[in-house]
Amino acid sequence: DGRYEKLQKVWEHSNRCSYIARMITADFGRGKYADLVAVGGVLHDIGKLILLTIDKSLFNRLDAYRDKEQGNSTIIEEISIGISHSTIGALLCKKWGFPDDLVAVIEFHHRPFLAPPQHKEVVEIIYLANMIADVAELKANYFSIDRNILKTYSLDKPEQFENYLKKVTTLYDNQVEQVSP
């Protein structure tokens, strides 16, 4: 009944985020997190899948409003339904016994400044990868990304960011082309 298309979009975004997160670890000397961010990138939006299975029309309305306003989905969800996809995903992953660092990635990927100190660096990687993916998908723009995190990765000047965006987008698109039948 049309859910497949939305599931596919969430999956494609998550795959892109995972790829970009791995690139960030390689490009900025954070290789020790490569495996964790690969998994975290794929799972960071698991709460969206739960929302989609509960009420497709609500998910569609929230998604359309966020795309139109380029707003923060966490805030829009909390105002509309009282809980965000990141909180839903974190609760589910805690119940399943996922490691704390992975739960933190899922819970704080929109609010890295609230992440526990021991998970802050890995959460910031997923946050940045998610935002770069959103910019590539025209759901956000450079100016909606936290300046401090951009500065941490030397992407705080628009031209630096644009160059990095082009690099990871080109590499990702080439990778997808090689895998697609």
Disulfide bonds with the S-S distance in Angstrom:
none
